Amino acid sequence: MSQGYWIGVDLGGTKILAGLFDDNLNLLCRSKQPTGSEGGPAGVFDRIGQAVDAVVREAKIDPAAVRGLGLGVPGQVVVGRPVVRYAPNLGWRDLDVLAHLPPTWTWPVTVENDVRMGTYGEFAQGAAKGARHVFGIFVGTGVGGGLILNGELYSGFNGHAGEIGHVVVHWRKGTTLEAIAGRKYQMMRAKEMLDDAPKKVRKEWKGIDPDRVKSSQLGELYEKSDPIAVGIIDDAARALGAAIGSVVNLLSPEVVVVGGGVAGALGETFIERIWDVALRFTLPGAAENVRCVAAALKDDSGIVGCAAYARAKGAAQ
């Protein structure tokens, strides 16, 4: 068979990242576009088309040589169908993806949740390569997860498997993991805490808009031992650790991969802290030889996973 190519597209709330890969999943080139909201779904897919066209042109390949494309979306996907049931950041409900694809695309398109695709990328080419049982947890604006069981992406009966961010960690209040560890909710807490904080603490946050704070800024404040940043991050680490420990007990993964913007900005010490907490909640022997590692592919986890999953689906057909 002649050389084929695979495309991965990671659709985020603020940016679209596209990557072109060869048959061995070597990344040949990438392109970025703002997601935007102009033009509704049609406008978003137009920008996706621009990102894909850019990588095909840069690589100077014949579009007919593209054998498949994987698209990761930030929301729920109907099992076995290219339909986005709900994508809150995009305002999509029951969106038929095929109806919005550029007419020039002649290759098969596979649609999946973006965090599951990030997990698949780490399984295929990243920190969990070679493992058969993987749990991925990505901590950013929210908290998402993905599962690889027996070497296969696991979506579950209704397609929502891995949604660790919606696990309730405080049953009396109904508090979810995402409400403690997701940056969006952390910043809501930070604003409340700043109202009663000493002047010295408020000065450190001067010029920082909690609604627009970046993970890197949060990491810098944490490194300076800012009491607000330390408080919300320590709570996040403990909640994440408790949730991961529970997953280890329930599903017995071989590797736990921790990724996302917040985790990336806080580094290895944050992951070590999470794992220390997780070990307090695991059954005797349950965590033996289990690895908890940082995502190796960083921002490329999603596009690698999308391309790898499209390739796997193509090979299975």
N, C-alpha and C positions, 0 to 999 in steps of 0.2 A: 504493500500500500504506500502511496506517495505521502510526502510530508504533509501533516495536517496541523491546524492551529485551533486554539481554544480561546475564548474570550470570557473574562470574568468582570462583572459589573457590580460594584458595591454602592447601592443607593442609600445615602444617608439623609438626615434631616437638613443638613446644610451643604453637603457636597456630594458629587457623583464621581466615583473613581472607577476607571476602566483600565483593564490590563490585557495585553495579548501574550499568549503563551504558546510554546511549541509542544510537540507530543510528549516531551519529557517534563513538561510543566516548568520550563525555564522562562522567566519573565523577559520578554523582548522589549516591551515599551509600555508606558502607562500614560494616561491622560486624565485631567481633572476638570470638572465643570461645576459651577454652583447649582445647587438643586433648585432654589428659587420657588416661588409660588405663582409666578405669572403664567397665565394660560391654563391653570388647573392641570389635571393629569396629562392632557395633550402637550402642554408646554414642558412638563417634566420629561416626558418621553422624547420630545424633540431634542432636549439637551442631552439625554442619554444617547440618542442617535449621533449627536455631534461628538461626544466623547468616544464612541465606538469608531466612528469614521476617522477620527484623529489617529487612533492607534493603528488602524489598517493602513492609512496613508503613510504614517511614519515608518512602518515596517516594510512598506512597498510590496505587499503581498496581494495576490489575487483573492478577492472576497470569496470566490468559489472554493478556496482552500480552507475556509473556516468550517470546522465540523460541528461546532456547537457553542452555545453561549449560556452561561449561568448568571442569573440575576438575583441578588440578595436584597430583600426589601425590609424596612424596619416595621414589621407588623406581622399579623397572623395570615397564614396562607392555607387555603383549602387543600386538604390532602389529595394528591394525585391530579390536581387541576391548577392551571395558571391563573388563579383568582385570588386576589388579596381581599381577605374578609374584612380586615380592619387595620389601618395604619394611622395611628393617632397623630403623629407629627406631620403627616401629609394630608390628613383630613379625608382619607380614602375609606370607602366602605363598599364591599362587594364589587371590586373593580376587576373587570376582565382584562388581563394584561395583553392577551393576543389581539384584542381590538385596537390597541394603541401602539403596536409595534410598527416601526418603519417598513413600508412595503418592499424596500430593497433588501431586507434581511431574508435570506433563503435558508439559513441554518436553523436547526432545532433550538428552542429556548426552554430552559429549565428555571423555574421560579421557586425560591425558598426564603425562609426567614434569614435576615442578615447575620444574626449572632450564631445561628446554627451553621451558617456558611463560614464564619470566622473560626468556629470550632473545627469544622471539616478541614479548613486550610492548615491549622496547626497539626491535625492528625495526618494529613497527606504529605506535608512538606516542612512542618515546623517543629515545635517543642515536643509534640507527642508522636512524631513519626516512628513507625514500627510498633506502636502499641495497638491493642485490640479493643480496649475498654477505656474510653476517655470522657471526662466531664470538663467542659469548658465554661468558665464564668467570666463575663466581660463587664467591667465596672466603669461606667462613664456617666453621661447625663442620667441614665437609668441603670438597671442591672438586668442583664440577659444571660441565657445559658444555652448550651447544646450538649447532646449526648451521642457518643459513638459506642454502640454495644455490639460485640462480636464482629468488629470491623465494619459495621454498617451504621449510617446515620439513622438515628431513631427519632421518629416524629410522634409516635403514639397513635391511638385510635382516632382522635379528632385533630391531630396535627399540632398539639401545643406542648409536647414533651420538652422538658428543659427549661421551662419558664420559671427559673429559680427566683427571679426578682419579685414574683407574686406569692412566694411562700410566706405564710403568716408566722412571724417570729415573736409576736406578743398576742396570745390568744384572747386575752380580756379586752384589749383595745383594738384588735384586728390589724395591728401594725405589720406591714409587709417589710421584707428585706430591702426592697427598693426605697422605701420611705426613710430608711436609715442610712443606706450606703450609696444611693444615687446622688450625683452632684446637684441635680435640680432641687431635691428635697433638703440636701445638706445646706444649700444656700438659703432656703426658706428659714431653716433653723438659725443660720448665721445672722440673718437680719433681725430676728427676734432677740438673739443674744447681744447684738451690738447696741440695741436700745438701752440696755442696762449695764453695758461694759464701761470700765474706767476710761478716762480720757486717753491714757497711753495706748490702750488697746484700739480704741476708735481711730487714733492717729495712724496706726499701722495699716488700717483698712481704707484710709483716705485715698480717694481716686479709684478705688476698686468698686465696680458695680456688681453686687452679688448676683444680679440677674444675667450678667454677661461674663462672669468670672471664668477663666480658663483653668484647666487642670494643673497647668504649670504654675499658675499664680497660687493656687491652693497648696501645691507642693512646697513652694518657696516660703509661704507663711508657716507651714508645718515645720520646715527645717529651722526657722527662727524661733520655734517653740511658742508661737502665738497661741494663747489659751483657747481661743475660739476654734482655730484650725485643729489644734491638738484634740480638743474635746470631741468634735464631730468625726474626725478621722479615727480616733480610738474607738468610738462607738461603732463606726462602720466596720473596723477590723474585727471587733468582737461579734457583731451580727453576722458578718460574712463567714467567720470561723465556725460559728455555731451551725450555720446553714450547710457549709461544706462538710463538716463532721457528720451531719445527718445524712447527706448524700452518700458519703463513704459507707455508712452503715446500711443504707437502703440498696445501693446499686453496686457497691464494691468496684469502683473504677481503678484502673491501673495507674492512670495519670490524671491529675487535676491541673488544668491550664488556666491561669489567671491573666486576663488581658483587659483592654479598654484604656481610655485616656487617663482616668484617675489612677488606676493601678500602675500604668506606665510612668506617670509623673512622680509617684511616690516610691517606686523602685523596689528592690529586693527586700529591704527591711520591712516594708509593708506586707509583702507576701509571706515573709518569715513569721511576722506577727500573726497573720491570719491562720497560718498552718499550726502555729503553737496553740492557738485557741481551739482549732478544729480537733487536735489530738486529745484535748480534754473531754471531748464528747464522743469519741469513737469507742466501739466495743474492743475488748482485748483481742489483739491480733488483726483487727479489721484494717488498720493502716500500715501493716507490715509490708515493707518494700513499695508502698505507694509513693509516687513522686508528686509534689506540688511545685509547679514551675511557672515562670513568667512566659507569656506568649512571645515566641521568637520572631514572628513575622511582622509584628507591630501593625502599622496601618495597612499592610498588604495582606493580612490574614483573610480579609473578606474576598478580595479579588482572586487570591490563590484558591480559596475554598470553592468559590463559584466556578472557576475554570476546572478544578479537579473534579467537582461533583458533576458538571456537565460531561466531562470525559468519562467518568464512571457510568453515568446513565447511558451514554452513547455506546459504551462497550457492552452493556447489559442487553441492548436491543438487538 
